[in-house]
Amino acid sequence: MTARDPVTSSLNLRHYWMPFTDNRRFKEKPRLVASARDMYFITTEGRRVLDGLATLWCVNAGHGRPRIIEAIRRQAGELDFAASFNLGHEGPFRLAERIAGLAPAGMRQVFFTNSGSEAVDTALKMALAYHRVRGEGTRTRFIGRERSYHGVNIGGTSVGGVGANRKAYAGALMPGVNHLRHTHLPENAFSKGQPAQGANLADELERVIALHDAANIAAVIVDPVAASAGVLIPPKGYLERLREICSRHGILLIFDEVITGWGRLGAPFAAQRLGIAPDLITFAKGVTSGTVPLGGVIARDEIYEAFAGGRGIEFFHGYTYSGHPLACAAGLATLEIYEEENLFGKALALEGYFESAIHALQGLPHVVDCRNLGLIGAVELEPRPGEPGARAYEVFEQCWERGVFVRPVGDALAFCPPLIAQPMHVDELVGTVADVLRSNPPS
């Protein structure tokens, strides 16, 4: 807090309980943003800071896009809100049509939520209900993975595998959930793209199926890249093997693409980039480039059709704000930008440069791994004895002071720039991290 920052000096920070934040530490030295445009934040002190994480894996089209802003403004003036329970407006129908056109083949049914966390819980309920309407109501178990993040609702926390997110709620988590081993192997350190070792880890699913019987398992849920756990890249052949096992046993495969969707891997969804056909895909974040909360589930046609045989409510689930007019307007404008500016293609074209820049960090103090896929990457630092995560957090703070925003995830620093990034932005992002590690390496 300085005299140059009248906003912070006049702001009462006491009452806002910030999510996923060390509130005391933040409020002692707050980082406040006043505005943003394209690739940069402007802080309340007037400093420009490169957004190296698309803020929270979501601002794929960059900040302050006039088309999205105008679409939201226009929609608010025409129709501020209409619910989706036995009532409709054109927004969600138009957006669902656009999404179905971008989704993998055979996935043309879209159910809207307000966030990725809600999308995950919706997908879990959809899987349970699907098996029930088909006469397989014993399929109630779910299988997730260690170090996977599937949001913060009870269902998503239950199938997620981030220990710190689970421990406070252990007594309230869903029963009937197993977790496969994560895929982060030491022998794959410094792999470029998908690592070579680890496809065999998928075979653990066969052991879990043998233990519980396939007739009792509803779905397996995985995030194709476990980004929130530190950017864990799937080994070559791993996801293909999961798909084959699930298909053979009649188990649904859910791809949580809240982060990997909307061009992050150079395609609309990771499923297309990796050549895998899941049964359900969750999405959020980049669908509106972060401007208005919106999420959803894309279902294979046969899943929807299993519900559609009679009269009455087919699926007893939904949210007050499902298909909110402002969110749908933002989504439509965002998808238009992605298409007209070929941002998915530009992300794919930048991937090689991004990869080289990240792997140039190898050999710097405390760097024990660099990894990447698409425009997601991470550098992992050696843990400080007795202080897990401390080194990465200190580098994050120093990068912010030097004008670059990255995300500390445990002992890793995650990178996820907006899809409008150019090589000069990659240089600024990774170069700042390198300068911090060289000039003032955390001990």
C-alpha positions in Angstrom: 0.0 0.0 0.0 1.5 3.3 -1.1 0.6 6.9 -1.6 0.4 6.1 -5.3 -2.4 3.6 -4.7 -5.4 5.6 -3.3 -7.8 2.6 -4.0 -6.0 0.2 -1.7 -5.3 2.8 1.0 -9.1 3.7 1.1 -10.4 0.1 0.8 -11.6 -1.9 3.8 -10.2 -5.4 3.1 -11.6 -7.0 6.3 -15.0 -8.3 5.2 -14.3 -10.2 2.0 -13.4 -13.8 2.7 -11.3 -14.6 -0.5 -11.5 -18.1 -2.0 -8.4 -20.3 -2.2 -6.3 -17.5 -0.7 -4.1 -17.0 2.4 -6.3 -14.1 3.4 -4.0 -12.7 6.1 -1.0 -12.7 3.8 -2.9 -11.2 0.9 -4.4 -8.4 3.0 -0.9 -7.5 4.4 0.3 -6.9 0.8 -2.7 -6.9 -1.5 -2.5 -7.4 -5.3 -5.4 -5.4 -6.7 -6.3 -5.1 -10.4 -8.2 -2.0 -11.6 -8.6 -2.9 -15.3 -7.4 -5.3 -18.0 -7.0 -5.2 -21.8 -5.8 -7.9 -24.2 -2.8 -9.6 -22.5 -2.4 -7.2 -19.5 -3.8 -6.2 -16.2 -3.5 -2.7 -14.9 -3.1 -2.6 -11.1 -4.5 0.0 -8.8 -1.0 1.5 -8.6 -1.0 1.9 -12.4 1.4 -0.9 -13.2 1.0 -3.2 -16.2 1.1 -6.9 -15.5 1.2 -9.7 -18.1 -1.6 -12.2 -17.5 0.3 -15.5 -17.9 -2.5 -17.7 -16.7 -5.5 -16.4 -18.6 -6.3 -15.2 -15.1 -7.6 -18.6 -13.9 -7.3 -20.7 -17.0 -10.3 -18.9 -18.6 -9.6 -15.6 -20.5 -8.8 -17.4 -23.7 -9.8 -14.5 -26.0 -7.9 -11.9 -24.0 -9.3 -9.1 -21.8 -11.7 -6.4 -22.7 -12.9 -7.7 -26.0 -15.4 -5.1 -27.4 -17.6 -7.7 -29.1 -18.2 -9.6 -25.9 -18.7 -6.4 -23.8 -21.3 -5.1 -26.3 -23.1 -8.4 -26.5 -23.5 -8.5 -22.7 -24.6 -4.8 -22.6 -27.2 -5.3 -25.4 -28.6 -8.5 -23.9 -29.0 -6.8 -20.5 -31.0 -4.1 -22.1 -33.3 -6.5 -23.9 -33.8 -9.4 -21.5 -32.1 -9.4 -18.2 -33.3 -12.8 -17.0 -35.6 -15.7 -17.9 -35.4 -19.0 -16.2 -35.1 -22.3 -18.1 -37.7 -24.3 -16.1 -40.6 -24.8 -18.5 -39.7 -21.4 -20.1 -37.2 -20.5 -22.7 -35.5 -17.7 -24.6 -33.4 -18.0 -27.7 -29.9 -17.6 -26.1 -29.3 -21.1 -24.8 -30.7 -22.8 -27.9 -28.5 -20.7 -30.2 -25.4 -21.3 -28.0 -26.1 -25.0 -27.6 -26.3 -25.3 -31.4 -22.9 -23.6 -31.8 -21.3 -25.8 -29.1 -22.7 -28.9 -30.7 -21.1 -27.9 -33.9 -17.7 -27.7 -32.3 -18.0 -30.8 -30.1 -16.7 -34.3 -31.1 -18.9 -36.3 -33.5 -22.0 -37.8 -31.9 -22.0 -35.3 -29.0 -24.9 -32.8 -29.8 -26.7 -32.4 -26.5 -25.7 -29.5 -24.2 -26.9 -29.0 -20.6 -26.0 -25.6 -19.1 -24.7 -24.8 -15.6 -23.0 -21.8 -14.1 -19.5 -23.1 -13.4 -17.2 -26.0 -13.8 -17.9 -27.3 -10.3 -21.6 -27.4 -11.2 -20.8 -29.0 -14.5 -19.0 -31.9 -12.8 -21.8 -32.6 -10.4 -24.2 -32.4 -13.3 -22.2 -35.0 -15.2 -22.1 -37.3 -12.2 -25.8 -37.1 -11.7 -26.4 -37.6 -15.5 -24.3 -40.8 -15.4 -26.3 -42.2 -12.5 -29.6 -41.3 -14.0 -28.6 -42.7 -17.4 -27.8 -46.1 -16.0 -31.0 -46.1 -13.9 -33.3 -45.4 -16.9 -31.6 -48.2 -18.7 -32.3 -50.6 -15.9 -28.8 -50.7 -14.5 -29.5 -48.8 -11.3 -26.7 -50.8 -9.4 -24.1 -48.7 -11.3 -23.5 -46.1 -8.6 -19.8 -46.0 -8.0 -17.4 -43.5 -9.5 -13.7 -43.6 -10.2 -11.5 -40.5 -10.2 -7.7 -40.0 -10.0 -5.2 -38.8 -7.5 -4.1 -35.2 -8.1 -7.1 -34.5 -10.3 -9.3 -31.4 -9.7 -13.0 -31.5 -10.5 -14.3 -28.4 -8.7 -15.3 -27.8 -5.2 -18.9 -29.1 -4.8 -19.3 -32.3 -2.8 -19.5 -34.5 -5.9 -16.5 -32.9 -7.6 -14.5 -32.9 -4.3 -15.3 -36.6 -3.8 -14.1 -37.7 -7.2 -11.2 -35.2 -7.2 -7.9 -36.3 -5.9 -6.3 -33.1 -4.4 -5.7 -34.0 -0.7 -5.8 -30.5 0.6 -9.2 -30.0 -0.9 -10.6 -33.2 0.6 -9.2 -33.4 4.1 -11.5 -30.9 5.8 -14.6 -32.6 4.4 -13.7 -36.3 4.6 -16.8 -37.2 6.6 -19.1 -35.6 4.1 -17.7 -36.9 0.9 -19.6 -39.3 -1.4 -19.2 -43.0 -0.6 -18.5 -45.4 -3.3 -15.6 -43.5 -4.9 -12.2 -45.0 -5.9 -9.1 -43.2 -7.2 -6.6 -44.4 -9.7 -3.0 -43.5 -9.3 -1.9 -40.2 -10.9 0.3 -40.2 -14.0 3.2 -38.0 -12.9 6.2 -40.2 -13.1 9.8 -39.2 -12.2 11.2 -40.9 -15.3 9.1 -38.5 -17.5 10.8 -35.4 -16.2 11.4 -32.7 -18.9 9.2 -34.5 -21.4 8.0 -32.3 -24.3 4.4 -32.9 -24.9 2.9 -36.3 -23.9 5.5 -38.3 -22.0 6.5 -41.8 -23.2 6.1 -43.7 -20.0 2.9 -44.5 -18.1 0.2 -45.9 -20.4 0.2 -49.0 -18.3 -1.1 -47.0 -15.3 -4.5 -47.2 -16.9 -4.5 -50.9 -16.3 -5.2 -50.2 -12.6 -8.8 -49.6 -13.7 -9.1 -53.3 -14.4 -8.1 -54.0 -10.8 -10.7 -51.6 -9.4 -13.4 -53.1 -11.7 -12.5 -56.6 -10.6 -12.8 -55.5 -7.0 -16.3 -53.9 -7.3 -17.7 -55.5 -10.5 -18.4 -53.4 -13.6 -22.2 -53.7 -12.9 -21.7 -51.4 -9.9 -19.6 -48.7 -11.6 -21.2 -45.7 -13.3 -18.3 -43.7 -14.7 -14.7 -42.8 -14.7 -13.8 -39.1 -14.6 -10.5 -37.6 -15.7 -9.2 -34.2 -16.6 -7.2 -34.9 -19.8 -4.5 -32.5 -18.5 -4.6 -32.3 -14.7 -3.9 -28.6 -14.9 -4.9 -27.4 -11.4 -2.7 -30.1 -9.8 0.4 -28.7 -11.5 -0.1 -29.5 -15.2 0.2 -33.2 -15.3 0.4 -34.4 -18.9 -1.3 -37.7 -19.9 1.3 -40.3 -21.1 1.0 -41.5 -24.7 -1.6 -44.3 -24.9 -3.0 -43.8 -21.3 -6.3 -42.1 -22.2 -6.8 -44.5 -25.1 -6.4 -47.4 -22.7 -9.0 -45.9 -20.3 -11.4 -45.5 -23.1 -11.0 -49.1 -24.2 -11.5 -50.5 -20.7 -14.6 -48.3 -20.0 -16.2 -49.3 -23.4 -15.6 -53.0 -22.7 -17.3 -52.8 -19.3 -20.1 -50.4 -20.1 -18.7 -47.7 -17.9 -19.1 -44.1 -19.0 -16.0 -42.0 -19.5 -16.2 -38.3 -18.5 -13.7 -35.8 -19.7 -13.5 -32.8 -17.4 -12.5 -30.1 -20.0 -13.2 -27.1 -17.9 -9.6 -26.0 -18.5 -8.6 -28.0 -21.6 -11.6 -26.9 -23.6 -12.0 -23.9 -26.0 -8.7 -24.1 -27.8 -6.2 -24.6 -25.0 -4.7 -27.6 -26.8 -5.2 -26.1 -30.3 -8.6 -27.8 -30.9 -12.1 -27.1 -29.5 -11.6 -29.8 -26.9 -8.8 -32.1 -25.8 -10.9 -35.1 -26.8 -10.3 -34.0 -30.5 -6.7 -33.1 -30.1 -6.0 -36.5 -28.4 -8.3 -38.6 -30.5 -10.4 -39.9 -27.7 -14.3 -40.2 -27.7 -15.6 -39.6 -24.2 -19.3 -40.0 -23.3 -19.6 -36.8 -21.4 -17.6 -33.6 -21.5 -17.7 -30.8 -18.9 -16.9 -27.3 -19.9 -16.8 -23.7 -18.4 -14.2 -20.9 -18.2 -13.2 -20.2 -21.8 -16.7 -20.6 -23.2 -17.2 -16.9 -22.3 -13.5 -16.0 -22.0 -14.3 -15.6 -18.3 -16.6 -12.6 -18.7 -19.8 -14.1 -17.3 -20.0 -17.4 -15.3 -21.2 -20.3 -17.6 -20.5 -24.0 -17.7 -22.1 -27.1 -19.0 -22.1 -30.7 -20.0 -22.0 -32.1 -23.5 -23.5 -35.6 -23.8 -23.4 -38.2 -26.4 -26.6 -38.4 -28.3 -27.5 -41.9 -27.1 -27.3 -40.7 -23.5 -29.8 -38.0 -24.1 -32.0 -40.3 -26.1 -32.2 -42.8 -23.3 -34.1 -40.2 -21.3 -36.3 -39.0 -24.0 -38.8 -41.9 -24.5 -41.8 -40.6 -22.5 -43.6 -37.6 -21.1 -42.7 -35.5 -18.0 -39.4 -34.3 -16.6 -36.7 -36.6 -17.9 -33.8 -35.4 -15.7 -34.6 -34.0 -12.3 -31.7 -31.5 -12.1 -31.0 -27.9 -13.1 -30.0 -24.5 -11.8 -32.0 -21.3 -11.5 -29.5 -19.6 -13.8 -28.9 -22.4 -16.3 -28.8 -20.8 -19.7 -28.8 -17.2 -18.3 -29.4 -14.7 -21.1 -26.2 -12.6 -20.3 -24.0 -15.7 -20.1 -25.4 -17.1 -23.4 -24.8 -13.7 -25.1 -21.2 -13.7 -23.9 -20.7 -17.3 -25.0 -22.0 -16.6 -28.5 -19.8 -13.5 -28.9 -16.8 -15.4 -27.6 -17.2 -18.3 -30.0 -17.6 -15.9 -32.8 -14.2 -14.4 -31.9 -12.6 -17.8 -31.7 -13.8 -18.7 -35.2 -13.2 -15.4 -36.9 -9.7 -14.9 -35.5 -8.8 -18.6 -35.8 -7.6 -18.5 -32.2 -7.6 -22.3 -31.9 -5.3 -22.5 -34.9 -3.1 -19.7 -33.6 -2.7 -21.5 -30.3 -1.6 -24.7 -32.2 0.9 -22.6 -34.2 2.4 -21.1 -31.1 2.7 -24.4 -29.2 6.2 -25.2 -30.4 7.6 -21.8 -29.5 5.9 -22.0 -26.1 7.3 -25.5 -25.5 10.9 -24.4 -26.4 10.6 -21.4 -24.0 9.4 -23.4 -21.1 12.1 -26.1 -21.5 14.8 -23.4 -21.7 14.2 -23.1 -17.9 15.9 -26.5 -17.4 19.2 -26.1 -15.6 18.2 -23.0 -13.6 18.4 -23.1 -9.8 16.0 -25.6 -8.2 14.2 -26.6 -11.5 13.4 -30.3 -11.4 11.0 -30.6 -14.3 9.4 -28.7 -17.2 6.3 -30.0 -18.9 3.8 -28.8 -21.5 1.0 -29.6 -23.9 -0.8 -27.1 -26.1 -0.7 -23.7 -24.4 -0.5 -25.2 -20.9 2.9 -25.5 -19.2 4.6 -25.7 -15.9 8.0 -25.6 -14.3 8.5 -27.5 -11.1 10.9 -26.5 -8.3 12.6 -28.7 -5.8 10.6 -28.6 -2.5 12.2 -26.7 0.3 12.6 -29.1 3.2 9.7 -28.7 5.6 8.1 -25.9 3.5 6.2 -27.5 0.6 5.1 -24.9 -1.9 7.2 -22.1 -0.4 9.7 -21.7 -3.3 7.0 -21.5 -6.0 5.0 -19.0 -4.0 8.0 -16.7 -3.5 8.8 -16.8 -7.2 5.1 -16.0 -8.0 5.4 -12.9 -5.7 8.6 -11.8 -7.3 7.2 -12.2 -10.8 4.2 -10.1 -9.9 6.5 -7.3 -8.7 8.3 -7.6 -12.1 5.1 -7.4 -14.0 4.1 -11.0 -14.8 1.3 -13.1 -13.3 1.8 -16.9 -13.0 0.1 -19.4 -10.7 1.9 -21.3 -7.9 0.5 -24.8 -7.6 2.3 -26.7 -4.9 6.0 -26.5 -5.9 5.1 -25.8 -9.6 4.5 -22.6 -11.5 1.8 -22.9 -14.0 1.6 -21.0 -17.3 -1.6 -20.7 -19.5 -1.5 -17.5 -21.5 -4.6 -16.2 -23.5 -4.8 -17.6 -27.0 -4.1 -14.2 -28.4 -0.5 -14.5 -27.1 2.4 -13.8 -29.5 6.0 -14.9 -29.2 7.0 -11.6 -27.5 4.5 -12.4 -24.7 5.9 -15.9 -24.2 9.3 -14.3 -24.0 8.2 -11.9 -21.4 6.3 -14.5 -19.4 9.0 -17.2 -19.3 11.9 -14.7 -19.4 10.7 -13.1 -16.2 10.5 -16.4 -14.4 14.0 -17.2 -15.6 15.3 -13.8 -14.4 13.8 -14.4 -11.0 15.3 -17.9 -10.7 18.7 -16.6 -11.9 19.0 -13.3 -10.0 17.3 -14.1 -6.7 16.7 -17.9 -6.5 14.6 -18.9 -3.5 17.0 -20.7 -1.1 
